[in-house]
Amino acid sequence: MKRGLLSFGVLLVILGGPGLSQTAKKEPAFYIVLNSLTKKCTVVDKTPRTDTPNITVASDAIYRTRVEAETAVKTLTSCNQ
C-alpha cells in the first residue's frame, strides 16, 4: 500500500514537472502578401493561403514583428510598382 502511494506520488511529480505541464509558446509571425490585381502589399499575421488566385506571398521571409514586416514592404520591388 505504501509502495503504491509512493509510486503514484513520484508519477505525479514527474508528469507535473515543468517540461510536461507548460505549453510551448508560439512565436508571432508576420508575412507580406501581394494582391496581384491591385499591386498592393499587406502585412498579415496568419499563414497566407496559396489557393487564392490573385493573392501571392511577396517575400519568403517570416518576420517576428509587424514593424519589421512593414519596413520590409517598403524595400520590396514587387510592392513598389
mmCIF file of the N, C-alpha and C atoms, coordinates in Angstrom:
data_MODEL
# 
_entry.id   MODEL 
# 
loop_
_atom_site.group_PDB 
_atom_site.id 
_atom_site.type_symbol 
_atom_site.label_atom_id 
_atom_site.label_alt_id 
_atom_site.label_comp_id 
_atom_site.label_asym_id 
_atom_site.label_entity_id 
_atom_site.label_seq_id 
_atom_site.pdbx_PDB_ins_code 
_atom_site.Cartn_x 
_atom_site.Cartn_y 
_atom_site.Cartn_z 
_atom_site.occupancy 
_atom_site.B_iso_or_equiv 
_atom_site.pdbx_formal_charge 
_atom_site.auth_seq_id 
_atom_site.auth_comp_id 
_atom_site.auth_asym_id 
_atom_site.auth_atom_id 
_atom_site.pdbx_PDB_model_num 
ATOM 1   N N  . MET A 1 1  ? 0.823  -1.191 0.000   1.00 0.00 ? 1  MET A N  1 
ATOM 2   C CA . MET A 1 1  ? 0.000  0.000  0.000   1.00 0.00 ? 1  MET A CA 1 
ATOM 3   C C  . MET A 1 1  ? 0.867  1.255  0.000   1.00 0.00 ? 1  MET A C  1 
ATOM 4   N N  . LYS A 1 2  ? 1.874  1.296  0.912   1.00 0.00 ? 2  LYS A N  1 
ATOM 5   C CA . LYS A 1 2  ? 2.763  2.450  0.975   1.00 0.00 ? 2  LYS A CA 1 
ATOM 6   C C  . LYS A 1 2  ? 3.547  2.605  -0.325  1.00 0.00 ? 2  LYS A C  1 
ATOM 7   N N  . ARG A 1 3  ? 3.991  1.478  -0.830  1.00 0.00 ? 3  ARG A N  1 
ATOM 8   C CA . ARG A 1 3  ? 4.792  1.498  -2.056  1.00 0.00 ? 3  ARG A CA 1 
ATOM 9   C C  . ARG A 1 3  ? 3.969  2.019  -3.234  1.00 0.00 ? 3  ARG A C  1 
ATOM 10  N N  . GLY A 1 4  ? 2.714  1.636  -3.310  1.00 0.00 ? 4  GLY A N  1 
ATOM 11  C CA . GLY A 1 4  ? 1.825  2.090  -4.369  1.00 0.00 ? 4  GLY A CA 1 
ATOM 12  C C  . GLY A 1 4  ? 1.568  3.587  -4.287  1.00 0.00 ? 4  GLY A C  1 
ATOM 13  N N  . LEU A 1 5  ? 1.333  4.092  -3.075  1.00 0.00 ? 5  LEU A N  1 
ATOM 14  C CA . LEU A 1 5  ? 1.125  5.533  -2.901  1.00 0.00 ? 5  LEU A CA 1 
ATOM 15  C C  . LEU A 1 5  ? 2.385  6.316  -3.233  1.00 0.00 ? 5  LEU A C  1 
ATOM 16  N N  . LEU A 1 6  ? 3.518  5.793  -2.831  1.00 0.00 ? 6  LEU A N  1 
ATOM 17  C CA . LEU A 1 6  ? 4.784  6.458  -3.121  1.00 0.00 ? 6  LEU A CA 1 
ATOM 18  C C  . LEU A 1 6  ? 5.039  6.486  -4.625  1.00 0.00 ? 6  LEU A C  1 
ATOM 19  N N  . SER A 1 7  ? 4.771  5.391  -5.299  1.00 0.00 ? 7  SER A N  1 
ATOM 20  C CA . SER A 1 7  ? 4.953  5.338  -6.759  1.00 0.00 ? 7  SER A CA 1 
ATOM 21  C C  . SER A 1 7  ? 4.009  6.308  -7.461  1.00 0.00 ? 7  SER A C  1 
ATOM 22  N N  . PHE A 1 8  ? 2.770  6.389  -6.964  1.00 0.00 ? 8  PHE A N  1 
ATOM 23  C CA . PHE A 1 8  ? 1.798  7.309  -7.537  1.00 0.00 ? 8  PHE A CA 1 
ATOM 24  C C  . PHE A 1 8  ? 2.242  8.760  -7.329  1.00 0.00 ? 8  PHE A C  1 
ATOM 25  N N  . GLY A 1 9  ? 2.784  9.059  -6.164  1.00 0.00 ? 9  GLY A N  1 
ATOM 26  C CA . GLY A 1 9  ? 3.283  10.405 -5.873  1.00 0.00 ? 9  GLY A CA 1 
ATOM 27  C C  . GLY A 1 9  ? 4.453  10.768 -6.780  1.00 0.00 ? 9  GLY A C  1 
ATOM 28  N N  . VAL A 1 10 ? 5.361  9.844  -6.990  1.00 0.00 ? 10 VAL A N  1 
ATOM 29  C CA . VAL A 1 10 ? 6.508  10.077 -7.870  1.00 0.00 ? 10 VAL A CA 1 
ATOM 30  C C  . VAL A 1 10 ? 6.028  10.300 -9.304  1.00 0.00 ? 10 VAL A C  1 
ATOM 31  N N  . LEU A 1 11 ? 5.032  9.527  -9.717  1.00 0.00 ? 11 LEU A N  1 
ATOM 32  C CA . LEU A 1 11 ? 4.482  9.678  -11.058 1.00 0.00 ? 11 LEU A CA 1 
ATOM 33  C C  . LEU A 1 11 ? 3.863  11.064 -11.237 1.00 0.00 ? 11 LEU A C  1 
ATOM 34  N N  . LEU A 1 12 ? 3.153  11.542 -10.232 1.00 0.00 ? 12 LEU A N  1 
ATOM 35  C CA . LEU A 1 12 ? 2.552  12.876 -10.304 1.00 0.00 ? 12 LEU A CA 1 
ATOM 36  C C  . LEU A 1 12 ? 3.613  13.962 -10.383 1.00 0.00 ? 12 LEU A C  1 
ATOM 37  N N  . VAL A 1 13 ? 4.696  13.798 -9.654  1.00 0.00 ? 13 VAL A N  1 
ATOM 38  C CA . VAL A 1 13 ? 5.785  14.779 -9.693  1.00 0.00 ? 13 VAL A CA 1 
ATOM 39  C C  . VAL A 1 13 ? 6.431  14.789 -11.070 1.00 0.00 ? 13 VAL A C  1 
ATOM 40  N N  . ILE A 1 14 ? 6.620  13.626 -11.648 1.00 0.00 ? 14 ILE A N  1 
ATOM 41  C CA . ILE A 1 14 ? 7.244  13.542 -12.974 1.00 0.00 ? 14 ILE A CA 1 
ATOM 42  C C  . ILE A 1 14 ? 6.340  14.158 -14.033 1.00 0.00 ? 14 ILE A C  1 
ATOM 43  N N  . LEU A 1 15 ? 5.059  13.821 -14.010 1.00 0.00 ? 15 LEU A N  1 
ATOM 44  C CA . LEU A 1 15 ? 4.136  14.342 -15.015 1.00 0.00 ? 15 LEU A CA 1 
ATOM 45  C C  . LEU A 1 15 ? 3.827  15.817 -14.811 1.00 0.00 ? 15 LEU A C  1 
ATOM 46  N N  . GLY A 1 16 ? 3.909  16.289 -13.596 1.00 0.00 ? 16 GLY A N  1 
ATOM 47  C CA . GLY A 1 16 ? 3.607  17.688 -13.314 1.00 0.00 ? 16 GLY A CA 1 
ATOM 48  C C  . GLY A 1 16 ? 4.824  18.582 -13.395 1.00 0.00 ? 16 GLY A C  1 
ATOM 49  N N  . GLY A 1 17 ? 5.952  18.050 -13.820 1.00 0.00 ? 17 GLY A N  1 
ATOM 50  C CA . GLY A 1 17 ? 7.175  18.830 -13.922 1.00 0.00 ? 17 GLY A CA 1 
ATOM 51  C C  . GLY A 1 17 ? 7.084  19.911 -14.978 1.00 0.00 ? 17 GLY A C  1 
ATOM 52  N N  . PRO A 1 18 ? 8.044  20.816 -14.977 1.00 0.00 ? 18 PRO A N  1 
ATOM 53  C CA . PRO A 1 18 ? 7.974  21.950 -15.905 1.00 0.00 ? 18 PRO A CA 1 
ATOM 54  C C  . PRO A 1 18 ? 8.062  21.557 -17.371 1.00 0.00 ? 18 PRO A C  1 
ATOM 55  N N  . GLY A 1 19 ? 8.670  20.448 -17.680 1.00 0.00 ? 19 GLY A N  1 
ATOM 56  C CA . GLY A 1 19 ? 8.803  20.046 -19.069 1.00 0.00 ? 19 GLY A CA 1 
ATOM 57  C C  . GLY A 1 19 ? 7.497  19.578 -19.694 1.00 0.00 ? 19 GLY A C  1 
ATOM 58  N N  . LEU A 1 20 ? 6.626  18.993 -18.921 1.00 0.00 ? 20 LEU A N  1 
ATOM 59  C CA . LEU A 1 20 ? 5.405  18.434 -19.473 1.00 0.00 ? 20 LEU A CA 1 
ATOM 60  C C  . LEU A 1 20 ? 4.178  19.307 -19.248 1.00 0.00 ? 20 LEU A C  1 
ATOM 61  N N  . SER A 1 21 ? 4.193  20.114 -18.210 1.00 0.00 ? 21 SER A N  1 
ATOM 62  C CA . SER A 1 21 ? 2.985  20.860 -17.899 1.00 0.00 ? 21 SER A CA 1 
ATOM 63  C C  . SER A 1 21 ? 2.899  22.191 -18.632 1.00 0.00 ? 21 SER A C  1 
ATOM 64  N N  . GLN A 1 22 ? 4.015  22.738 -19.082 1.00 0.00 ? 22 GLN A N  1 
ATOM 65  C CA . GLN A 1 22 ? 3.975  24.021 -19.772 1.00 0.00 ? 22 GLN A CA 1 
ATOM 66  C C  . GLN A 1 22 ? 3.755  23.809 -21.259 1.00 0.00 ? 22 GLN A C  1 
ATOM 67  N N  . THR A 1 23 ? 2.927  24.633 -21.823 1.00 0.00 ? 23 THR A N  1 
ATOM 68  C CA . THR A 1 23 ? 2.713  24.552 -23.259 1.00 0.00 ? 23 THR A CA 1 
ATOM 69  C C  . THR A 1 23 ? 3.761  25.406 -23.955 1.00 0.00 ? 23 THR A C  1 
ATOM 70  N N  . ALA A 1 24 ? 4.117  25.027 -25.139 1.00 0.00 ? 24 ALA A N  1 
ATOM 71  C CA . ALA A 1 24 ? 5.120  25.775 -25.895 1.00 0.00 ? 24 ALA A CA 1 
ATOM 72  C C  . ALA A 1 24 ? 4.511  27.079 -26.383 1.00 0.00 ? 24 ALA A C  1 
ATOM 73  N N  . LYS A 1 25 ? 5.266  28.157 -26.215 1.00 0.00 ? 25 LYS A N  1 
ATOM 74  C CA . LYS A 1 25 ? 4.788  29.452 -26.691 1.00 0.00 ? 25 LYS A CA 1 
ATOM 75  C C  . LYS A 1 25 ? 4.999  29.543 -28.193 1.00 0.00 ? 25 LYS A C  1 
ATOM 76  N N  . LYS A 1 26 ? 3.985  30.025 -28.858 1.00 0.00 ? 26 LYS A N  1 
ATOM 77  C CA . LYS A 1 26 ? 4.079  30.189 -30.301 1.00 0.00 ? 26 LYS A CA 1 
ATOM 78  C C  . LYS A 1 26 ? 4.605  31.597 -30.580 1.00 0.00 ? 26 LYS A C  1 
ATOM 79  N N  . GLU A 1 27 ? 5.674  31.646 -31.313 1.00 0.00 ? 27 GLU A N  1 
ATOM 80  C CA . GLU A 1 27 ? 6.262  32.932 -31.665 1.00 0.00 ? 27 GLU A CA 1 
ATOM 81  C C  . GLU A 1 27 ? 5.377  33.642 -32.683 1.00 0.00 ? 27 GLU A C  1 
ATOM 82  N N  . PRO A 1 28 ? 5.230  34.943 -32.558 1.00 0.00 ? 28 PRO A N  1 
ATOM 83  C CA . PRO A 1 28 ? 4.430  35.663 -33.554 1.00 0.00 ? 28 PRO A CA 1 
ATOM 84  C C  . PRO A 1 28 ? 5.136  35.652 -34.910 1.00 0.00 ? 28 PRO A C  1 
ATOM 85  N N  . ALA A 1 29 ? 4.365  35.534 -35.952 1.00 0.00 ? 29 ALA A N  1 
ATOM 86  C CA . ALA A 1 29 ? 4.922  35.507 -37.301 1.00 0.00 ? 29 ALA A CA 1 
ATOM 87  C C  . ALA A 1 29 ? 4.081  36.410 -38.196 1.00 0.00 ? 29 ALA A C  1 
ATOM 88  N N  . PHE A 1 30 ? 4.752  37.224 -38.998 1.00 0.00 ? 30 PHE A N  1 
ATOM 89  C CA . PHE A 1 30 ? 4.084  38.134 -39.921 1.00 0.00 ? 30 PHE A CA 1 
ATOM 90  C C  . PHE A 1 30 ? 4.606  37.868 -41.327 1.00 0.00 ? 30 PHE A C  1 
ATOM 91  N N  . TYR A 1 31 ? 3.715  37.943 -42.292 1.00 0.00 ? 31 TYR A N  1 
ATOM 92  C CA . TYR A 1 31 ? 4.036  37.652 -43.683 1.00 0.00 ? 31 TYR A CA 1 
ATOM 93  C C  . TYR A 1 31 ? 3.627  38.836 -44.545 1.00 0.00 ? 31 TYR A C  1 
ATOM 94  N N  . ILE A 1 32 ? 4.299  38.983 -45.689 1.00 0.00 ? 32 ILE A N  1 
ATOM 95  C CA . ILE A 1 32 ? 3.949  40.023 -46.651 1.00 0.00 ? 32 ILE A CA 1 
ATOM 96  C C  . ILE A 1 32 ? 3.234  39.353 -47.812 1.00 0.00 ? 32 ILE A C  1 
ATOM 97  N N  . VAL A 1 33 ? 2.024  39.833 -48.109 1.00 0.00 ? 33 VAL A N  1 
ATOM 98  C CA . VAL A 1 33 ? 1.183  39.245 -49.145 1.00 0.00 ? 33 VAL A CA 1 
ATOM 99  C C  . VAL A 1 33 ? 0.930  40.295 -50.219 1.00 0.00 ? 33 VAL A C  1 
ATOM 100 N N  . LEU A 1 34 ? 1.025  39.882 -51.485 1.00 0.00 ? 34 LEU A N  1 
ATOM 101 C CA . LEU A 1 34 ? 0.810  40.775 -52.620 1.00 0.00 ? 34 LEU A CA 1 
ATOM 102 C C  . LEU A 1 34 ? -0.505 40.431 -53.302 1.00 0.00 ? 34 LEU A C  1 
ATOM 103 N N  . ASN A 1 35 ? -1.349 41.435 -53.476 1.00 0.00 ? 35 ASN A N  1 
ATOM 104 C CA . ASN A 1 35 ? -2.582 41.284 -54.243 1.00 0.00 ? 35 ASN A CA 1 
ATOM 105 C C  . ASN A 1 35 ? -2.236 41.659 -55.680 1.00 0.00 ? 35 ASN A C  1 
ATOM 106 N N  . SER A 1 36 ? -2.270 40.697 -56.573 1.00 0.00 ? 36 SER A N  1 
ATOM 107 C CA . SER A 1 36 ? -1.824 40.939 -57.946 1.00 0.00 ? 36 SER A CA 1 
ATOM 108 C C  . SER A 1 36 ? -2.793 41.809 -58.743 1.00 0.00 ? 36 SER A C  1 
ATOM 109 N N  . LEU A 1 37 ? -4.024 41.932 -58.318 1.00 0.00 ? 37 LEU A N  1 
ATOM 110 C CA . LEU A 1 37 ? -4.974 42.796 -59.015 1.00 0.00 ? 37 LEU A CA 1 
ATOM 111 C C  . LEU A 1 37 ? -4.730 44.274 -58.712 1.00 0.00 ? 37 LEU A C  1 
ATOM 112 N N  . THR A 1 38 ? -4.513 44.580 -57.446 1.00 0.00 ? 38 THR A N  1 
ATOM 113 C CA . THR A 1 38 ? -4.304 45.973 -57.056 1.00 0.00 ? 38 THR A CA 1 
ATOM 114 C C  . THR A 1 38 ? -2.834 46.348 -56.950 1.00 0.00 ? 38 THR A C  1 
ATOM 115 N N  . LYS A 1 39 ? -1.936 45.368 -57.009 1.00 0.00 ? 39 LYS A N  1 
ATOM 116 C CA . LYS A 1 39 ? -0.481 45.554 -56.866 1.00 0.00 ? 39 LYS A CA 1 
ATOM 117 C C  . LYS A 1 39 ? -0.124 46.195 -55.526 1.00 0.00 ? 39 LYS A C  1 
ATOM 118 N N  . LYS A 1 40 ? -0.888 45.864 -54.496 1.00 0.00 ? 40 LYS A N  1 
ATOM 119 C CA . LYS A 1 40 ? -0.618 46.375 -53.155 1.00 0.00 ? 40 LYS A CA 1 
ATOM 120 C C  . LYS A 1 40 ? -0.203 45.238 -52.245 1.00 0.00 ? 40 LYS A C  1 
ATOM 121 N N  . CYS A 1 41 ? 0.742  45.539 -51.362 1.00 0.00 ? 41 CYS A N  1 
ATOM 122 C CA . CYS A 1 41 ? 1.198  44.557 -50.387 1.00 0.00 ? 41 CYS A CA 1 
ATOM 123 C C  . CYS A 1 41 ? 0.591  44.867 -49.024 1.00 0.00 ? 41 CYS A C  1 
ATOM 124 N N  . THR A 1 42 ? 0.285  43.820 -48.302 1.00 0.00 ? 42 THR A N  1 
ATOM 125 C CA . THR A 1 42 ? -0.214 43.966 -46.944 1.00 0.00 ? 42 THR A CA 1 
ATOM 126 C C  . THR A 1 42 ? 0.532  43.010 -46.027 1.00 0.00 ? 42 THR A C  1 
ATOM 127 N N  . VAL A 1 43 ? 0.553  43.348 -44.760 1.00 0.00 ? 43 VAL A N  1 
ATOM 128 C CA . VAL A 1 43 ? 1.184  42.506 -43.753 1.00 0.00 ? 43 VAL A CA 1 
ATOM 129 C C  . VAL A 1 43 ? 0.076  41.747 -43.035 1.00 0.00 ? 43 VAL A C  1 
ATOM 130 N N  . VAL A 1 44 ? 0.217  40.429 -42.970 1.00 0.00 ? 44 VAL A N  1 
ATOM 131 C CA . VAL A 1 44 ? -0.773 39.591 -42.307 1.00 0.00 ? 44 VAL A CA 1 
ATOM 132 C C  . VAL A 1 44 ? -0.100 38.785 -41.205 1.00 0.00 ? 44 VAL A C  1 
ATOM 133 N N  . ASP A 1 45 ? -0.891 38.405 -40.205 1.00 0.00 ? 45 ASP A N  1 
ATOM 134 C CA . ASP A 1 45 ? -0.326 37.639 -39.100 1.00 0.00 ? 45 ASP A CA 1 
ATOM 135 C C  . ASP A 1 45 ? -0.694 36.161 -39.138 1.00 0.00 ? 45 ASP A C  1 
ATOM 136 N N  . LYS A 1 46 ? -1.345 35.736 -40.186 1.00 0.00 ? 46 LYS A N  1 
ATOM 137 C CA . LYS A 1 46 ? -1.667 34.317 -40.372 1.00 0.00 ? 46 LYS A CA 1 
ATOM 138 C C  . LYS A 1 46 ? -0.954 33.805 -41.626 1.00 0.00 ? 46 LYS A C  1 
ATOM 139 N N  . THR A 1 47 ? -0.701 32.518 -41.677 1.00 0.00 ? 47 THR A N  1 
ATOM 140 C CA . THR A 1 47 ? -0.033 31.935 -42.833 1.00 0.00 ? 47 THR A CA 1 
ATOM 141 C C  . THR A 1 47 ? -0.897 32.150 -44.068 1.00 0.00 ? 47 THR A C  1 
ATOM 142 N N  . PRO A 1 48 ? -0.324 32.741 -45.122 1.00 0.00 ? 48 PRO A N  1 
ATOM 143 C CA . PRO A 1 48 ? -1.109 33.012 -46.328 1.00 0.00 ? 48 PRO A CA 1 
ATOM 144 C C  . PRO A 1 48 ? -1.537 31.725 -47.020 1.00 0.00 ? 48 PRO A C  1 
ATOM 145 N N  . ARG A 1 49 ? -2.741 31.741 -47.543 1.00 0.00 ? 49 ARG A N  1 
ATOM 146 C CA . ARG A 1 49 ? -3.242 30.594 -48.299 1.00 0.00 ? 49 ARG A CA 1 
ATOM 147 C C  . ARG A 1 49 ? -2.729 30.690 -49.730 1.00 0.00 ? 49 ARG A C  1 
ATOM 148 N N  . THR A 1 50 ? -2.346 29.583 -50.277 1.00 0.00 ? 50 THR A N  1 
ATOM 149 C CA . THR A 1 50 ? -1.787 29.574 -51.634 1.00 0.00 ? 50 THR A CA 1 
ATOM 150 C C  . THR A 1 50 ? -2.819 29.213 -52.689 1.00 0.00 ? 50 THR A C  1 
ATOM 151 N N  . ASP A 1 51 ? -4.033 28.903 -52.278 1.00 0.00 ? 51 ASP A N  1 
ATOM 152 C CA . ASP A 1 51 ? -5.033 28.504 -53.263 1.00 0.00 ? 51 ASP A CA 1 
ATOM 153 C C  . ASP A 1 51 ? -5.868 29.672 -53.777 1.00 0.00 ? 51 ASP A C  1 
ATOM 154 N N  . THR A 1 52 ? -5.595 30.879 -53.348 1.00 0.00 ? 52 THR A N  1 
ATOM 155 C CA . THR A 1 52 ? -6.306 32.057 -53.831 1.00 0.00 ? 52 THR A CA 1 
ATOM 156 C C  . THR A 1 52 ? -5.603 32.549 -55.098 1.00 0.00 ? 52 THR A C  1 
ATOM 157 N N  . PRO A 1 53 ? -6.311 32.765 -56.195 1.00 0.00 ? 53 PRO A N  1 
ATOM 158 C CA . PRO A 1 53 ? -5.663 33.059 -57.472 1.00 0.00 ? 53 PRO A CA 1 
ATOM 159 C C  . PRO A 1 53 ? -4.929 34.403 -57.537 1.00 0.00 ? 53 PRO A C  1 
ATOM 160 N N  . ASN A 1 54 ? -5.416 35.457 -56.923 1.00 0.00 ? 54 ASN A N  1 
ATOM 161 C CA . ASN A 1 54 ? -4.766 36.756 -57.076 1.00 0.00 ? 54 ASN A CA 1 
ATOM 162 C C  . ASN A 1 54 ? -4.002 37.193 -55.832 1.00 0.00 ? 54 ASN A C  1 
ATOM 163 N N  . ILE A 1 55 ? -3.816 36.319 -54.869 1.00 0.00 ? 55 ILE A N  1 
ATOM 164 C CA . ILE A 1 55 ? -3.025 36.625 -53.680 1.00 0.00 ? 55 ILE A CA 1 
ATOM 165 C C  . ILE A 1 55 ? -1.787 35.741 -53.699 1.00 0.00 ? 55 ILE A C  1 
ATOM 166 N N  . THR A 1 56 ? -0.610 36.374 -53.613 1.00 0.00 ? 56 THR A N  1 
ATOM 167 C CA . THR A 1 56 ? 0.638  35.628 -53.584 1.00 0.00 ? 56 THR A CA 1 
ATOM 168 C C  . THR A 1 56 ? 1.498  36.135 -52.438 1.00 0.00 ? 56 THR A C  1 
ATOM 169 N N  . VAL A 1 57 ? 2.433  35.321 -52.028 1.00 0.00 ? 57 VAL A N  1 
ATOM 170 C CA . VAL A 1 57 ? 3.373  35.719 -50.991 1.00 0.00 ? 57 VAL A CA 1 
ATOM 171 C C  . VAL A 1 57 ? 4.453  36.558 -51.660 1.00 0.00 ? 57 VAL A C  1 
ATOM 172 N N  . ALA A 1 58 ? 4.642  37.780 -51.176 1.00 0.00 ? 58 ALA A N  1 
ATOM 173 C CA . ALA A 1 58 ? 5.593  38.695 -51.798 1.00 0.00 ? 58 ALA A CA 1 
ATOM 174 C C  . ALA A 1 58 ? 7.026  38.408 -51.371 1.00 0.00 ? 58 ALA A C  1 
ATOM 175 N N  . SER A 1 59 ? 7.202  37.853 -50.194 1.00 0.00 ? 59 SER A N  1 
ATOM 176 C CA . SER A 1 59 ? 8.538  37.575 -49.682 1.00 0.00 ? 59 SER A CA 1 
ATOM 177 C C  . SER A 1 59 ? 8.525  36.229 -48.975 1.00 0.00 ? 59 SER A C  1 
ATOM 178 N N  . ASP A 1 60 ? 9.624  35.496 -49.092 1.00 0.00 ? 60 ASP A N  1 
ATOM 179 C CA . ASP A 1 60 ? 9.720  34.202 -48.427 1.00 0.00 ? 60 ASP A CA 1 
ATOM 180 C C  . ASP A 1 60 ? 10.067 34.336 -46.951 1.00 0.00 ? 60 ASP A C  1 
ATOM 181 N N  . ALA A 1 61 ? 10.391 35.534 -46.525 1.00 0.00 ? 61 ALA A N  1 
ATOM 182 C CA . ALA A 1 61 ? 10.814 35.755 -45.145 1.00 0.00 ? 61 ALA A CA 1 
ATOM 183 C C  . ALA A 1 61 ? 9.613  35.745 -44.199 1.00 0.00 ? 61 ALA A C  1 
ATOM 184 N N  . ILE A 1 62 ? 9.879  35.332 -42.974 1.00 0.00 ? 62 ILE A N  1 
ATOM 185 C CA . ILE A 1 62 ? 8.895  35.385 -41.902 1.00 0.00 ? 62 ILE A CA 1 
ATOM 186 C C  . ILE A 1 62 ? 9.436  36.375 -40.879 1.00 0.00 ? 62 ILE A C  1 
ATOM 187 N N  . TYR A 1 63 ? 8.633  37.371 -40.557 1.00 0.00 ? 63 TYR A N  1 
ATOM 188 C CA . TYR A 1 63 ? 9.081  38.449 -39.683 1.00 0.00 ? 63 TYR A CA 1 
ATOM 189 C C  . TYR A 1 63 ? 8.522  38.255 -38.280 1.00 0.00 ? 63 TYR A C  1 
ATOM 190 N N  . ARG A 1 64 ? 9.301  38.639 -37.285 1.00 0.00 ? 64 ARG A N  1 
ATOM 191 C CA . ARG A 1 64 ? 8.909  38.477 -35.880 1.00 0.00 ? 64 ARG A CA 1 
ATOM 192 C C  . ARG A 1 64 ? 7.980  39.580 -35.397 1.00 0.00 ? 64 ARG A C  1 
ATOM 193 N N  . THR A 1 65 ? 8.122  40.784 -35.952 1.00 0.00 ? 65 THR A N  1 
ATOM 194 C CA . THR A 1 65 ? 7.276  41.898 -35.528 1.00 0.00 ? 65 THR A CA 1 
ATOM 195 C C  . THR A 1 65 ? 6.600  42.521 -36.742 1.00 0.00 ? 65 THR A C  1 
ATOM 196 N N  . ARG A 1 66 ? 5.493  43.186 -36.500 1.00 0.00 ? 66 ARG A N  1 
ATOM 197 C CA . ARG A 1 66 ? 4.770  43.856 -37.577 1.00 0.00 ? 66 ARG A CA 1 
ATOM 198 C C  . ARG A 1 66 ? 5.581  45.023 -38.127 1.00 0.00 ? 66 ARG A C  1 
ATOM 199 N N  . VAL A 1 67 ? 6.293  45.727 -37.264 1.00 0.00 ? 67 VAL A N  1 
ATOM 200 C CA . VAL A 1 67 ? 7.109  46.864 -37.695 1.00 0.00 ? 67 VAL A CA 1 
ATOM 201 C C  . VAL A 1 67 ? 8.205  46.402 -38.649 1.00 0.00 ? 67 VAL A C  1 
ATOM 202 N N  . GLU A 1 68 ? 8.804  45.291 -38.336 1.00 0.00 ? 68 GLU A N  1 
ATOM 203 C CA . GLU A 1 68 ? 9.841  44.705 -39.193 1.00 0.00 ? 68 GLU A CA 1 
ATOM 204 C C  . GLU A 1 68 ? 9.272  44.382 -40.578 1.00 0.00 ? 68 GLU A C  1 
ATOM 205 N N  . ALA A 1 69 ? 8.095  43.815 -40.610 1.00 0.00 ? 69 ALA A N  1 
ATOM 206 C CA . ALA A 1 69 ? 7.462  43.450 -41.880 1.00 0.00 ? 69 ALA A CA 1 
ATOM 207 C C  . ALA A 1 69 ? 7.063  44.698 -42.667 1.00 0.00 ? 69 ALA A C  1 
ATOM 208 N N  . GLU A 1 70 ? 6.564  45.721 -41.983 1.00 0.00 ? 70 GLU A N  1 
ATOM 209 C CA . GLU A 1 70 ? 6.159  46.944 -42.679 1.00 0.00 ? 70 GLU A CA 1 
ATOM 210 C C  . GLU A 1 70 ? 7.347  47.690 -43.271 1.00 0.00 ? 70 GLU A C  1 
ATOM 211 N N  . THR A 1 71 ? 8.497  47.639 -42.626 1.00 0.00 ? 71 THR A N  1 
ATOM 212 C CA . THR A 1 71 ? 9.688  48.251 -43.221 1.00 0.00 ? 71 THR A CA 1 
ATOM 213 C C  . THR A 1 71 ? 10.191 47.440 -44.406 1.00 0.00 ? 71 THR A C  1 
ATOM 214 N N  . ALA A 1 72 ? 10.002 46.137 -44.358 1.00 0.00 ? 72 ALA A N  1 
ATOM 215 C CA . ALA A 1 72 ? 10.409 45.288 -45.476 1.00 0.00 ? 72 ALA A CA 1 
ATOM 216 C C  . ALA A 1 72 ? 9.517  45.519 -46.693 1.00 0.00 ? 72 ALA A C  1 
ATOM 217 N N  . VAL A 1 73 ? 8.262  45.874 -46.483 1.00 0.00 ? 73 VAL A N  1 
ATOM 218 C CA . VAL A 1 73 ? 7.342  46.158 -47.593 1.00 0.00 ? 73 VAL A CA 1 
ATOM 219 C C  . VAL A 1 73 ? 7.883  47.317 -48.425 1.00 0.00 ? 73 VAL A C  1 
ATOM 220 N N  . LYS A 1 74 ? 8.464  48.311 -47.764 1.00 0.00 ? 74 LYS A N  1 
ATOM 221 C CA . LYS A 1 74 ? 8.983  49.488 -48.460 1.00 0.00 ? 74 LYS A CA 1 
ATOM 222 C C  . LYS A 1 74 ? 10.181 49.171 -49.346 1.00 0.00 ? 74 LYS A C  1 
ATOM 223 N N  . THR A 1 75 ? 10.896 48.098 -49.031 1.00 0.00 ? 75 THR A N  1 
ATOM 224 C CA . THR A 1 75 ? 12.096 47.754 -49.793 1.00 0.00 ? 75 THR A CA 1 
ATOM 225 C C  . THR A 1 75 ? 11.842 46.734 -50.904 1.00 0.00 ? 75 THR A C  1 
ATOM 226 N N  . LEU A 1 76 ? 10.712 46.047 -50.877 1.00 0.00 ? 76 LEU A N  1 
ATOM 227 C CA . LEU A 1 76 ? 10.442 45.034 -51.897 1.00 0.00 ? 76 LEU A CA 1 
ATOM 228 C C  . LEU A 1 76 ? 10.050 45.686 -53.208 1.00 0.00 ? 76 LEU A C  1 
ATOM 229 N N  . THR A 1 77 ? 10.655 45.237 -54.293 1.00 0.00 ? 77 THR A N  1 
ATOM 230 C CA . THR A 1 77 ? 10.363 45.825 -55.601 1.00 0.00 ? 77 THR A CA 1 
ATOM 231 C C  . THR A 1 77 ? 8.976  45.436 -56.112 1.00 0.00 ? 77 THR A C  1 
ATOM 232 N N  . SER A 1 78 ? 8.512  44.262 -55.786 1.00 0.00 ? 78 SER A N  1 
ATOM 233 C CA . SER A 1 78 ? 7.197  43.845 -56.254 1.00 0.00 ? 78 SER A CA 1 
ATOM 234 C C  . SER A 1 78 ? 6.072  44.643 -55.588 1.00 0.00 ? 78 SER A C  1 
ATOM 235 N N  . CYS A 1 79 ? 6.334  45.217 -54.446 1.00 0.00 ? 79 CYS A N  1 
ATOM 236 C CA . CYS A 1 79 ? 5.324  46.012 -53.742 1.00 0.00 ? 79 CYS A CA 1 
ATOM 237 C C  . CYS A 1 79 ? 5.350  47.490 -54.150 1.00 0.00 ? 79 CYS A C  1 
ATOM 238 N N  . ASN A 1 80 ? 6.420  47.939 -54.751 1.00 0.00 ? 80 ASN A N  1 
ATOM 239 C CA . ASN A 1 80 ? 6.577  49.340 -55.069 1.00 0.00 ? 80 ASN A CA 1 
ATOM 240 C C  . ASN A 1 80 ? 6.385  49.655 -56.544 1.00 0.00 ? 80 ASN A C  1 
ATOM 241 N N  . GLN A 1 81 ? 5.567  48.901 -57.235 1.00 0.00 ? 81 GLN A N  1 
ATOM 242 C CA . GLN A 1 81 ? 5.360  49.136 -58.671 1.00 0.00 ? 81 GLN A CA 1 
ATOM 243 C C  . GLN A 1 81 ? 4.182  50.035 -58.893 1.00 0.00 ? 81 GLN A C  1 
# 
